[in-house]
Structures are given as structure tokens and as C-alpha cells.
Amino acid sequence: MKKWNHVLLVLSFTGACGVAAEKPNIIVFLTDDQGYNDVGCYGSPDIRTPNFDRMAAEGMRFTSAYVGSPVCGPSRSALMTGSYPIRIAEPGNRKALHTIPHTRELMIPEVLKQAGYTSAILGKWHAGDAKTKGYPLDQGFDYFFGTPKYNGVTKLIGQSKVRAPLMRNREVVVEAIEQKEMDQLTTWYTGEAVKFITENKDRPFFLYLAHNMPHVPLGVSDKFRGKSKGGFFGDVIEELDWSMGEILKTLKQLKLDENTLVVFVSDNGPWIEEEIGDHAGHADPLRGAKMKSWEGGPRVPFIVRWPGTVPAGVTTDAIATTMDLLPTFAGLAGSALPEDLEIDGRDLMPLLSGKTDKSPHAYYHYYCYTDLEAVRDARWKLVLPRTAKPKWMGWWGRMIDEVKSPELYDLDSDIGETVNVAAQHPEVVERLMKEVGRASAELGDAGTIGSGARFFDKGKKRPGIAKYKQWKAKQGK
């Protein structure tokens, strides 16, 4: 069997937390490298986002929402599987720094397909690998239009050797995206989204609109170029906001508004490096950025709108994660997950429906690639010691800074992580250190194979872990 030993059980849907019995449509609007401060309702001083702001006014805005990892591929893999990347199985039992999910991993569209949903991904996939047949149509999606991976890693496309293809299902439409195509991606994806919603208005659908923007190199259409007070980056964000507006307008016109759950979220914080310059976003007032476990890396803008079900105008500081989407959607669709599938996400509907104001999470764990670097509860964040630019991470470790001893931050009063209060609260440090030990043992860590990590192939588990242990041993000398 391709997936789990226990087949998904589709239940008769009698309502979750009092919501309507009709299966809702589900839209996840994901942006790439959009920072916590790159949205009007999250404090942006110069980028106009009336449609994202409208979502917040008509729904629930989260101020302590996190992704599974502060970098693109692992973050997307966590969203699709409901699991921290350290738990996810990979081909050959490897544990790559940039997660490549095993095709036996159960993903959102596969869960929803069991309940009669049709699913489409428009935009960037980056949660699988062509060599392992881990593309969207192999993981339950019925339609794919977008790029398998990222645009590139440079400020301007001319500086990069990387050229992503543009694909429709399994066919390559554009061999290598150049600037002229990059400028049209947001427009093209939006048009495809409106078409998909319209064509599937009479049956439950899941739309994963995973925009390539604002990951560098940036692109924006002429109708938005030079229009934002936030510069070129602001132009790109304002076009994304327009895209959301087109989605909301279409739902209203087709009378799908009250039967559609819409999630807006970024895949991680902004990519802030000197060579990126003004093409990067903003994480203010958070510390850090993409590829870092300071708050600016994994804490992201996250808004949920569902008129008549999610109360309007609510802001919550309860911890939520993109890993919660899979179990939440499964519950709404009436799909029971396999009994032997251990995931890290939790059903958010009690919180989203207003039945409770409490998070389903006692802790959030800050993994940077495979390294467990911090843990938080509702109030406190404990940051663990680490080496700057660790060589075992290679290119990926260049943004890791040194932490010499455990640091403790009171996130209620110090969201910017500016004052280390570990000395004043040793009992909190001790308690959170126990949770670090538990998580490391169960999920795993850079040098630890977790008891709850998944391995589907025959052979040795994490064959590359010995290299890390050798590096660690040298550090101790």
C-alpha cells in the first residue's frame, strides 16, 4: 500500500464545533518570504494591503503563528504533512537539511480526496523531488500550474544560474523562467485561481495558491510597478494583496463566501541579507529573519476568514502553526486520519470557532533545519547554545549566529528578544530544558534519531548522522 496501514476513514460530517454540516471549500493563500511586518494590519508603515486587512477585520488574526521551519522547502513540507520536518520520512531514510518528503508521506490533498474534494496547486511546490516522483500530482493534487522549486537565490535573475521551469501538470510550459515571465506569475496564478474556483463551485474544492513572490528574484506586473510607497518590494506585496482581493471577490460573486475557509500565511520570515538589499521584507518588531530561529524566522502573518463560522475582528496570541492545517482540514472534511499516523499539528477549529481562546499547543519547538535551537510555551522562550556558522550545515549555516549559553526571553513583554532573563528565572529554564530533552528524544535533533521520526525504506536510519557527530566531537576538544 502506498500510504499507511490504516486506510483513511471518511465519516459522515455532522459538524465540527457547531459549524455547518456542508463540507466547506478550503483555500490556502501562501506567500514566499513575506515578513511579519509586510502586511498593513501587522504594522507595515508603507505597504498598502487592504484585502489582507479586510480578511483580518472579517476573520481571525494570529500574532503567534509559526511555520514548521524558517526556510522554504521544509516549511512547505511541514504544512503539507502536519509534521515538523525532523519527523518527516525521506527517500533512503535520509534527513536532509532541506526536506524532501518520501512519497509515502500523507499530504493534505490526499486526505481531502478521500472526502470527495478536488484539489489544485497554483504556484511554487518545493515539497517533493522529481527524482522520487514526489510532484503534486503524485501527492493527491488533481491540477498543477507553477514551478517545482524556487526562482533563484539572488537579488536579480541575471545574477543567478538557476532558472525554474513553469509547468502545467507534468508538462513543461516554459523551459526556464526569465524576468518577463517572472513579472507575470502573480497575475497568471490569480487568473488560474479564479478559473479553478469557478469551474468547481458546485463541489468541495481545495485550492493551494502558493505564490512564488516575494522570494527573490522579484517580479511584478506593470499595473503595480512603481505604485507602492514601500518601493519595488512594496509593489510586489501590493500585487499579492490584489490577488487576494480577486479571490474574495470571486467567492462573493459565486455565493461561496460563507462556505469557504480562507487562510493567508507566509512560508517563513523575510530573506534579509546584504546582497538582497531593498528586495527583502521586514520582520519588525521581531528579531531575526529567514534561516534563523529568532522570532523573525518562523513567526509569520497568519489570518483565517470564514464568514459565519470564524468570528470577525478577533486577534489572538494563542500559538498556532501551519502544521495545524492538515488535522483542521481533515476534521472539516470528515476524514479521520490513520490511527498510526503521529503528527505535530492539532485541530484549530475550537479556537477558530470561538469555542475556546486557548492554543492546542503547550509548546512550540524551533527547529532550524535539523537543529533544535529553542522552545517556547505561552509566555517564555528558551534559546539553546549554538555555534556560529556551523560547518556541518554547509551553505545553509551562514546565517546562524552564536549563542554561548541558554537565554530566556519573556515574549509577553519582549517580543523583540532583547533582554535575556535566564538568571532571574532558573526554574523556567529548568522546566523548558526538560521539554527540550523530551522533544529531542521523540522528534530527533541534529545528532539524535527521534523515536517518533518516520522511516519507510529498508536500511540504516539517517546514514549521514555520523558526519554531524564527528563534527560535534571536534567542537568539544
N, C-alpha and C positions, 0 to 999 in steps of 0.2 A: 504494500500500500504506500502511496506517495507521501502521505502525511502521517498522522498519529494513529495509534492503535484504536482509539475510540473515535468513531465517526461523529461528526458534528450532529447534534440533535436539534432539529428545528421545532420549537414549541409553538403552540397556539398563543398568540400575543394578546395578553389581556391587559397590558398597560404597565409601564414602569413608573412607580411613584405617582400614579394618578394621571399620566399623560394619555392622550387619545390612543385608541386601540389600533388605528390605521398605521401601517408601517411608514415611518417618516422618510422622506428623501434626506440625503446627507451630503453636504459639501464641505470639503476641507480646502481652504484657500491658503496655500503655503508660500511664503516668500523666502528668499535665499540671502542670508547675511543682513537682514534688516534689524537694526538695533532697537533696544528697549525705548530709546528716545526719538526714534524715527517715525513717530505717529503723533498727531496733534493731541489726542486725549491722554497720551503718556508724557506730554510735556514739550514736544518739539516746538521751538520758538519761531521757526521759519518755513516749515514744510506743512502745506495745507492738505489735510486728509478728511474731508467732510463725510465721506462714506464709511471709513473706518470709525470715525467719531459717532456717526449715526448708529452704527452697529452697537457701540458701547451704550448709547442712550437708549437703545431699544432692546438691549440684552445685558449680559454679564461680562464685566471686565476683570481680568485676573492680574494682580500685581505681584504674585509669587508663583508664576507658571514657569516650568522648566522643560527642557528637552533632555533626551537620554544621553547626549554627549555634545560638547560645544564645537562640533565640526560636522560638515555637511552629510557625508555618506553614513557614518554611524548614527547621526541624529535621525535620518530618514528611515534607516533600518529599524531603529527603536520605535519610531512612530508606527511603522507597518506591522511590527510583531508584538508590540506591547511589552517589550523587554529591554533591559539595559543591554548595550552591545556586548558587554563581557559575558552575558548569559547565552547569547545567540550562537547557534551552531554555524560552522563554516565548512566549506569543502576541505577534505583532507584533515579534518579536526584541527585546523589551524586557528589561531586567534590573531588576525591581522590588526594593525593599528587603525586601518581604515576598513571597517567591517564589510565583508562580503557574505551575506546570508546564504546558508545552504538552501537549496530549492525545496527541501522538506520542511522548512520553517513555514508555519501557518501565518498568512497575512490577511489584512482587513478585507480585501475583495473576495478572498476565498471563503471567509466566514459569512459575508453577506450574500454570496452567490447561493449558499445553501438555503437562504430565506427568500430567494426569488429576485434578488437585486441584479441590475445590470450596472457595470462599473466602467469608468473611463479615467485614464490619467492623461492630463494635458500638461506638458512641461518637462521638467527635469526628473528623471528616475533616480539614479545613483543609489539604488538599494539592491543591486544584483550585478551579475557579471555575465557577459556574452559567452565566455568560455565554459560556464557551468549551466548555460541555458536559463540563467536567472533574470530574464527580462520580464516586463509587466505582463505580457500575455501568458507567461509560464507560471504566474503567481495569482491568477484569477481575474485579471482585468480583461474586459471584452474589447477595449479600444485604447490605442496609444498613439498620441501625436506629440512628439517632443524630442528631447535629447537624452541619450543613455546616461551621460555624466554631466560634467561641469563645462562652462565656457572656456575656462583657462585660469591661470593663476597670476596674470599680470594686469597692470592698470589699463593698458591699451592692447587691443587684439593684435596689432602689428608687432608687439614685443614678445608674443608667445608662439611657440611651435605647435601648441595644442589647437586643434580645430574640431569641434564637436560636430557629428553629423546630425541632421534633422530627419526623424523617422516617422512614418505612419504605419502603425502596426509593426510588421517585420521588414517593411520596405524602406530603403534609404531614399528620401525625397531630395535632400541637399547633402552632397558628399562632405562638405566642410563649410561650416557657417562663417561667413565674413561679416564685416561691420554692417553692410546693407541689410543682411538678414537679421542680425542682432537687433537692429533698430526696430524691427517689425515683430519680434517674438511676442511681446506683451499683447499687441493688437491681434495677432493671429490666434494666440491661445484663447483670448477673450471671445473672439468670433466662434471658435470651435466649442467653447463652453456654452454659449447661448444656443448654438445648434443642438448640442447634446441634450441640454435641458428641455428644449422644445420638442425634440423627437421622442423623448422618454417621459413626457409629462403624465402619461396615463399608467405608469408602473413605477415601483420604487427604484430609485437610482442612487448610486454613489459616485460623486464627482470629486476627483483628487486633482485640483488645479494647482500644480506645483511650479510656480513661475521660476524662470532662471534668474530674474532680477531680484535684488540689486547686487548679485555676485559679479565681481569684475571678470572680464571687461564689460563695461556697461553699454546698454543700448536703449534708445528712446525714440519714439516716432516724432515727426515734425510738429504734430499738433501740440506736443508738450515741451519740445526743446526750447530752452531759454525762458520758460514761463515761471519757474519757481524762485522764490527768494532764497531757497536753500541750495542754489547752484545746480550744476548738472546732476548731482546725486538727488537733489530735491525733485528735479524734473522726472527722474526715473520713479521715485516713490509716488509722486502725484499721478503718474500714469497707472501705476498699480492700484491706487485708490479709485481711479476712474474705472478700472477693470472690475473692482468690487461693486461699484455703482451699477454697472451693466448687469451683473449677476442679480443684484437685489431688484433691479427694475424688471428683469425678465420673470423672476419669481412672482412679483406683484401682478404683472400683466397676465400670467398664466394661472393666477389664483392658486399658487403653490406656497405662498408665503407662510401660512400657518401650519403647513405640513412639511416644512423643510428646516432642518437644523444646519446652521452655517457656522463654521469655525474659521476664524482668522488667526494665523500664528506664523512666526518666523522659525526657520530651522536651527538658528543659533544667533549669537550676537554678531556685531559688525566686525569685518576683517580690517583691523587697524594696523597698518604697517607703513613705514615712512615712504616706501616706493609707491604705495597705493594713493597716498595723499588725500586730496579732496574728493576722491571717488569712493571713500569709505563712509560708513554710517556713524551713529552716535549711540553710546550706551548710558549717557548721563542720566541720573546721578550715580550709576553703578561703576564699580571699579573693574578694569579689565575688558576683554573683548573675545572674539572668536579664538579657539585653540587654547583658552585659559579657563581655569576653574574658579577664578574670581567671578562675582555675580554677573558681570557683563558678558560672560561667555555663554552659560546655559540658561540664564533668566531672560525670557523673551516676552514681547507683547502677545497677548492671548485673549481673544474676545469670542464669546459664543452668543448667537442670536437665534431664537426660535419663538416668534410671537405667540402668545397664549400659553406657552409652556415654561420658558425661561423668563423669570420676572425682569422687567425693564429697568434700566438705570441703576443696576446693582454693581458695586465694586467690592471685590473680595480679596483678602490677603491670604486666603487658605491655599496651601500648597496643592498644585495640580501639575500634571506632566502630560506631554504628548503621548506617552505610553498608556495613558488612561483612555485614549480614544478607542482602541480596539475593544476592550471589555464594555465600554459605554455603548458603542455601536452594536455590538453583539446583543446586548440586553434589549436595545430598542427594536432590533430586527426579530427578536425572539429566537436567536441562535444560542444554544448552550455550548460553551467551549468544551473541548475534550477534558475529561477528568484528570488525565495525566499530564496536562499542559500547565506548567508553572510559569506565570508571567509576573511582571512587576507593576503593571497598570491596574487601576481599580475603577469601578463603575462610578462615574461622576454625576449620575442623574439625581441622587438625593441632594447633592449640592446645587446642581443646575436648576432643579425644580423648586428650590427654596425650602425643601423639607428639613434641611439642616444647613448650618453655616460652618460646619466642621470639615476639615480635609479628611479624605480617606487614608492619608499617609501620615504615619508618625515621624518618618524621616525621609529625607531626600539625600541621595549619595552622588557626589560629584566625581564622576569618572572622567579623566582626560585620557582618551584612548583606552589603554588597559590599566592605567594607574589610578587607584583610588586616592584622591587628593584632599577630600573634605567630606563632611557630613553635616546636615542641619536638621533641627526639629522646628517647631513652630516659631521659636524665638532665636535660638542660638546656632551659630555656625562654627564648627571646629575645623581649622585648616591644618593639614599634616605637613611635617617637614619634607622637603624635596630638594633635589639638586637642580641648579640652573642648566638649561640646555642639555639634558641628559643624552649622552651619545647613543644609548640603546634605542632612542626614539628616532634617530636619524634626522631627516629634513623636518619631520613633524615636531621635533622638540625645540625648535629655535625660539619659540615664544614663551617657553616655560621659565619662570623666574625662581630664584632660590627662596626657600623658607627654612630657616635654621632650626627652629623649634616650634612646637604646637602653638597656634594662635587661635584665640577665641574672639568672636565678634557678636555683638548684640544687634541682630538685624532689625529689631523693632525700633531702635534709636539710632542706628548707624548703618544704614543701607549701603553706604559707600565703603564699608570695611576700612575705616581709617584708624580706629583705636583698638588695639589688642588688649583684651581684659582677662586673659588667661590666668594671670597671677591673682586676680581678685575673685575668681570663681573656680577654684580647683575641683570642686565637687561636680560642676558641669563638665569640665574637661574629662574627668574620670568616667562619667556616665557615657559621654559621647565616644570616648575611646573604646568602651565596651561594644558599642554599636559598630564601630569601625572593624573590630575583630570579628563580630558576627557576620557582617556583610562580606568581608574578605574571605571568610571560610565558606560562605554559602554561594556568593556570586563569583568570587575569584578576585584576583588582583594581578599586577604585573608579574609577580613571582609565585602566584598561588592558583591552582586549578580548583575552582569552586565546586562544592558538592552538588550544587543545583545548576551548573552550566551544562548545556546540551552538546552532545557529540553523536553524530549519526553515522559516521564512517568507521570501518574497521581500522585497527592500527593504533598507534600511540596518540595520546591526547596532547594537544599543543606541543608539537615537536620542536618549536622554536624557543620554548621557555628556558632551555639550558643556557642560551646566549645571555638572557637577562640575568640569570643567577650568577654567571661568570662575571658580568659587569658589576653586579652588586657586591660580589666578594672582593673585587679590586677596590671598590669605593671604601670598604671597611678597613683596608690596610693603611 
